[in-house]
Each structure stands twice: as C-alpha cells, then as structure tokens.
Amino acid sequence: MSFDIPKGFLFSTIEAAIKKPGRKDIALMYSCADASMSGMFTTNKVKAAPVKLDMIKIKKGTGRAIIVNSGNANACTGKQGMKDAVEMTEIIANLMGLKRDQVYVCSTGVIGTPMPMERILPKIPELVKGIGKSTIQDAASAIMTTDTFPKIVSRKVSIGKKNIIISAICKGAGMICPNMATMLCFIMTDANIEKQALDASLISAVGKSFNRITIDGDMSTNDTVLIMANGQAGNPLIKNDSDDFRIFSSALTEVAYELSRLIVKDAEGASKLVEVEIVHAKSDKDAEKAAFSIANSLLVKTAIYGNDANWGRLMAALGYSGAAIKEEKTDIYLNKLQIAEHGLATGKDKEANDILKDDEIQILIDLNIGNGSAKVLTCDITEGYVRINAEYRT
C-alpha cells in the first residue's frame, strides 16, 4: 500500500539488535527544512528519559529530526538513561549539521533495562548516511514492539489552492490507557501553520482520539505524540480559529482517530474492536465517565470475548462509573439491536450473542437524561493478552 508523504520529509532505518537481532529497530525521521513542532506526553509521574528530554526541547517549538528506538524504553534508568538519550540526539545533530535542540529522541520497549549503547552508537552514522533510503512503512515497522502490523495513516486536504498532506505513524498494542494511551505517534505535515494553531489542533485531535482509547487500563512511562510542520506546501499561513484552521484541525483529528482504531484493533491478544458510545448523558464529562467505566470493565471485556451479551455487566459498570444515571431510563443497544429498554431486558439474548461474534462491535447506551455524549474505543480481553505480557521480557 502506498501513502502520500508530505513534502520535505525523509526516513532512515537500521538494525541495532537492541532487544534481539533480525529486525530494524531504529528509525530516523528528518525534515529538510526547519519545522514548527508541538508535542504531548504521558501524564504518568514516572517518565522515561526521552520524555523528560523532549518536554524540555519542545518548549522552543521547532525541530528537524526525531530518532526512535524500539526494544528498550530507557525508563527507570537513572542519570545514565538521560545521558544516553542526550548522546543519541547530540550525535545525530553533529552528523547532520543540526542544532542539538532540533533533534528529538523517543524510546519504547522494556522498562528498567539500561540502553545497549554499545550496539546503538556504532549504528547511528549508518542511520544518518541512509537518510532518504527508507520509506514511511519502514519507519512504522522499526518502531513496533508487540504490534503485529505497522500503523500508518495519511490525509490530503486543500488549503489556499495548495494540497496539504498529513501523514503519521504510531506504535501501540498494550499498556493502553488514556492521558495518553501507551504509544508513540509521529505526525508530519507540509502545512504552513502558526505555532499556536498547531498546538491547538494537536490538543483537540489527541483529546478526541488517543485519549479516548483503553485496552488494559495501564498507563506507560513513554507515551509521546510529536507533530512536525515544515511549511513546504506553500499554503497561506494557517492561523488559529480561521476557516483554514478548522479544515486542517479536522483532517488531523481524522488521522489521529484512525490511528487510534488501528491501535485498539491490534491490541495485545484481542480479537474484537469495540466502540462504546454514550448519548443523552447529563454532560459530556458524565458520558466520558460512563464510557470508560464500561470500556475498562474486565467483566464486560471477557463477556464480549465469550460472545455472552450479559448486559447486566454494562448496567453495573454504569452504576459505579460516577456518572448520573437513572436505571429506569437506560436503553442499551448492540450494533443497533436493542437488548435493554428502560433498564429491562428485551428478550433478544440469542440475537445479541450472535452479534458478539463480529470483529467490530458497537455498544450504544442512551441514558435519556441530558445532552452529553462521548465515544471510547476498547477491545476484548483474551488468553493471548495474558500470554504476551507474561512473557514480555523472555
């Protein structure tokens, strides 16, 4: 499959055998021109060294390159971990003639294990030399950990009679919980956009996508979303709250939401993608509480895996969600089949059990008490999830 690539972006990948040999595990993404940058990071109080470093760099709001490794998270590695993260960026900067604050670093993989710098450092010159010889697909593959397929999304929109391209890659399949989900995401665009508008569009997109997915309720130490906008499309400057901003922001949200779907679809050991939608809640905040309560319920997730439309588990999760609900007003649907009306069974268990055999399922709950709404993406829990995570370091 081919993807549209924004003007002025190049890629390189190499194998450093960080966790084990046999695959490319370092990627370099490079903008040929100075790029405006925005980022969002994990809210976990335990943050990996690359996250701490990038949070400092992003304050300047510009950049040219991102180096990413998989196989080692460089988290809980102390002062040496920060030294290693800094060294990776400095070597890239020196070899490419860039300023040190123009190079960002991200890592993903096992927590608490020192970076194998003796294998990484000798490979960086080769990585730089190979810039432009790899594809975006290569980069998406190199950043994977337990992912089973590379995740890439691209959109093209017209602004000021110029075509703007937004392309993004991400990784993530486990330790997925909001604020943010356990993932790395790198977004590239050739749009000419002011920094304030770029910040606003990223915050909005993440809020409607990566912060609305949950697989296992665990939050990582390395979650990062970075966006680079190098202006090479030549469109008129996109300013905050303009019509062009709304076009760009909408496209960015579409990219982020589609990547979110791919993450949940590829969830560790999962067999089903589940969308939980709450409508007519007291408020949007209440709707979000209710949706996440259902999406994180292990009883709900195991029932979905077992093709058991046990809607009582949905009602129980609603009841302890903290959202305002009235049992006697609550309606529940599975893929448009109503299985509960005003808090009572509709007698359609057999049809509902058959629906749960599908790969994609929508749970729609109408609380009938207000105008709030929210959507959350999740999945079922299977024996595969236990196996993958039980053996993660072996």
N, C-alpha and C positions, 0 to 999 in steps of 0.2 A: 504494500500500500504506500502511495506517495502522499506527501504532505506539503502544503505551501509553507515556505520558510521566509521570514521577514528579511528584508534587505540588510546586508552588512553583518550577518551572524555566521560564525564558523565553529566547527566542532572537531574534537580530537579525543581518542580513547586509547588506553593501553591496559596491559595486564601486569599487575604487580604481585599477584598471589597473596593478597592481604589476609584473606581467611583461608583460601585454598586455591591451588592452581587450576587452570583450564578455562578461564573466562576473563573478559575485560572487566576491570573493577575500578578504574579511574576515568573520569570524563572531564573535559575542559570545554567550557562554553565561552566564546570570545566575540565581543562587538568590535568591529573595525573602526568605529567612531565612539567618542565619549557618549555614554548613555546616562540618562536620568534613572535613578533606582529607588524602589520602595521595597519594604520587607515587613513581614510579620513572623513572630517567633513563638515558640512554646511558652505557655504560662506556668509550666512546671517550675517549682523553685529550684529543682536540681537541673541545671542546664549544662550541656556539653560545651567543651572549649570552643569549637567553631561557632556555636550560637552566641556565646559571650563576645567573641571577637567581631562577628558580623553585626551584632547590635551596636557596637561602637562605630564601625565603619559606615553603617547605613545613615548615621546622623548627617554625614556630608551629602548624601543623596545622589552620588554619582558612582560610576564604576565602568569597568571594561571587561572583566573576566571573572569566571566562577570555576573553581576546581572542586570536584566532588569525588569522594571515595566511598565505596561500599565494603562491607565486611567488618568494619570496626567503627564504632560510634564516637570514639575519642571523648567519652563521657566518664566522669568519676576517675579521671587520670591525673588529677592534681596539677602542679605547676609544670610538670613535663608535658602534659597534654596541651596546655596553652602554648608552650614553647614550640611544640610540634606543629600546631595549627598556624602559628605566626611564620614558622620557617617555610611551610608549604606555600604560603602566599608570597613571601619575600623572594623565593627562588623563581616563581612564575613571573613576578614583577621584573626582576633583574634580567631574566632571559628574554622577555618580551618588550623591554624598554618602557615599562609602565610605572606609575607611582604605586607605592605599596598600598595606599588606601583605595586603589582602584581594583584590587583583587580580593575576592571573597572566597571563603572555603566552607564546605559542608561535608559532614560525615554521617554514615549510617551503618548500623550493624550491632555487634556485641558491645555491651556496656561494661566498663571496668577493666578492660584489657588494654595495655599500652599499645600505641600505634607502632607497627613494624616499620619504622622509618628506614631501617637498613635495606628494606625491599622497595620502599616508596621513593626515596630520594634519587636513587640512580635512574629511575624511570621518568622523572619529570622532564629532563632535557628531550627525551624521545617524544614525550607528550606534546611539548611545545613545537618541536620540529614537525610533528604530524598535523598541525592545525589546518583545517580545511579538507583533510583526507578522510574524515569520518562523517557520518550522517547523523541527523537528529535521532533516527532509530537506534544507531549505535550508542549514542549518549544515553537514551532512555533505558537501554539494556544494561549498560555499565553501572547504573545507579541502583539496580534492583537488589533486594535481599531475598526474602521469601516470596516475592512476587512471582507469578507464573507466566506473565507476559508484560512487555513494555507498554507504558501508558503515554499516549501522545494524542493531543487534540489541537486542531488548527482552525481558525476562522478568518474570513476576509470580509471587510466592510469598506464602504466608500465614504470618504470624508473630504469635502472640498475638491471634488473631482479627482481625488487620488485614492488608490486602493491601499488600505491599511491591512496588514497581516498581524495576527496574534497567534503565536504557536507556543505550546507548553508541553513539558514532560513532567512526570511525577513518579514517585515510588511510594508504596504503602500497601500493606496487606494485613498487618497485625499491630497491636498496641494502638488501636484506633479509638480515640475519644476526643470530643470537641475541645476547642480553645488551645491549641488546634489539634486536628487529628494527627496521628503519628505518621508523618510523611515528610518528604522533601518535594518541593514543587518549584520549577524554574520556568518562568514565563518570559518570552522575548517578543518584542514588537518593534516595528519600524515607525510607529506613530510619533509625530512631533507633538508632545503633550507637556504642559507645565507640571512642575513637581507637585503642587497642591492638588491638581486634578488627578495625577497618577496615584497619590496617596489615597484620595477619597474613593477612587474606583476600585482599588485593591481591597480596602477595608470593606466596601459594600459587597464585592464578589466573594471574599472569604466568609463573610457573615452569612451568605446565602448558600454556601456550598460546603467547604471544608469544615466549617463549624456546625454543620447540620448532618454529620455522619457519625456513626458509632458502630464498632464491631464487637469490642470486648470490654469497653469501659476503662481501659488502661491508657494513660497519657505518657507520651515519650519525653525524653530529655533533649531531643534533637530537632523537633518539628520546625520547619522553616519554609516560608514562601518568599521567593525573590522575583521581582519583575524588573526587566531592563528595557528602556525605551530609547532608541538611538536616533529617532527623527529622520531616518533615511528615506522615508516615503515621500517627504517633501510637502506634506499637507499643511494648511494653515494651523498655527498653534492652537491646540485644544485647551480651552480654559474651563475652569470649574463652573458647573451649573449652566453650561451652554448646551445648545442642541447637539453639537458635535460631541460634547462630553457624554451626553446620555446615550448616543449611538455607541461610542467606544465602551462605556461602562457596561452596557447591556451585552455587548459581544464578549467582554472579559468575563462577565458573570456566567455566560453560556459555556465558555471554555472551562471555567473552574467547576461548574456543576457537572459537566460531562466527565471531567477527570474524577470527581467525587464518586460518580456512578461506577467508573471503572475500578476505583479502589475497593468499593464495597463488593462489587461483582467478583473481585479477585481475593476477597477476604480469606484468611488462612482457614483451610478446611471447609469453607462454606459451600453450600450447594444452591442457595437461593438469595436473590436480591429482593429486599423488602422495603417498600416505601410506606412510611406511617404518616398519614395526613390527619390533622385535627382541624375541624371547622366549627364556626359558631361558638368559640370559647369566649370566656369573659373578656380576655385580652390576648394579644399576640404572645405576651410573656407566659400566660397560663397555657396557651396552646403548645408552646415550646416545652414547658414542663411536662405536660401530659404526653406529648410525642416521645420525648426522651425516656420517660418512665417506662413506656411500653417497649421502646427500641432496646433498652438496656436490660429488660427483664429476662433472666436466664430461663424462667419457666415458659415465657412466650416464645423465646428463640428455639428451645428444644421441642415445643409443641409444633412449631412450624416445620422443623426438621422431620418430625414424626408424622406429618400430614394429619395432625389432630387439631381440628378447628375448635379448640377449647376456649371459647370467647369469654368464659368466666375469668381466665387469667388476664385478659385485656381489661375487664372491669376492675379487677383487683389492683392492677398497676395504675389505672386511672385514680382509684380511691386513695392510694398513698403518694400520689405524684405531687401533692401540694397545690394542684390547680382546683379551682372551683368547679364542682360538677354536681349534677342532680341525676341520680341513678334513673329516676322515672322519666327523664327526658332524653336519655342517651340512646342513640342509634349507631349500630356497628355494621360495616359492610366489608366483604372480601371481594375484590375485583368486581364491584357493583352488585354483588349478591348480598342482600340484607340478611344478616344472621341474628341480629338482635334489634328489637323495636321497643322504644320506651323502657329499656332495661330488661326486657323479657325475650326469651327465645322465640325464634320464628319457625323452628322445627325443620330447618334445612341443613342439618349437620352433614348428611351424606354428600350433598352437592358442594358444601364448603370444604369437606375433606378432599374431594376431587380437585378443587381449585388449588389447594396447597401443594399439589403435585407439580404445578407450573414452576418454571425457573425464576419468574418475576411475579411478585405479589404486591398488591396494594391493600393496605389496611386503612380504611376511611372511617373516622369516628366523628359523628355530628353531636356536639354537646348541647346544641339548641338553647344556649343561654346568652349569647352575645355575638360580637362581630370579629373576634380574634381567630387567627389561623396560623398554622405552621406545618412544615414538612420536614421529616428526618429520614435519612437513608440508613438501613441496617441490613442484617443478614441472619441466617440461622446459625446455630452452633452444632458442630458435629464432632465425632470421634477424631476426625482429621485435625481439628484445631488443637486438641489435647496432644496428639502425637507430634505435630510440628513444634509446638512450644516446649514440650518435654525434652525434645532432642535438639533444641536450637543451638547449643554450644558443642554438640558432639558430631 
